[in-house]
Amino acid sequence: MNNKKAYIIVVSGGTKLGTELDFISDYVRHVLGFIGITDITFIDSSSVGLDESKVLAHAHENIARI
């Protein structure tokens, strides 16, 4: 599956991407890399239940930028 693009929307209970508690992004990169997908964009929608409007607005900004 070379030359494919993956967009991963991450929704968690407050774990931010890139922190020491974030295990999902490295795991997903590893699994997708195994099948040949290396062009991966993560859209961070963590804490959606904490302040839904703010997090959704941030996610929409990330999507629009892509």
Residue, then its C-alpha position, 0 to 999 in steps of 0.5 A: m500500500n505504498n504511496k497512500k495517505a492516512y488521516i487518523i483522528v484521535v479521540s481520548g479522555g484527555t491524553k494529548l498526542g506527543t506526551e509520554l502517555d500517548f502510546i497510540s500514535d507510535y503504535v498506529r505508525h508502526v502498524l500502518g508502516f508494516i503495510g507500507i503506509t508512512d504518510i500519516t497525519f494525526i488529528d488530535s481531538s483529545s478531551v472532546g468530552l471535557d470542552e467539546s466546542k473548543v476541541l471540535a473547533h480545534a479539530h476542524e482547524n486541523i482538518a481545514r489546514i490539511 
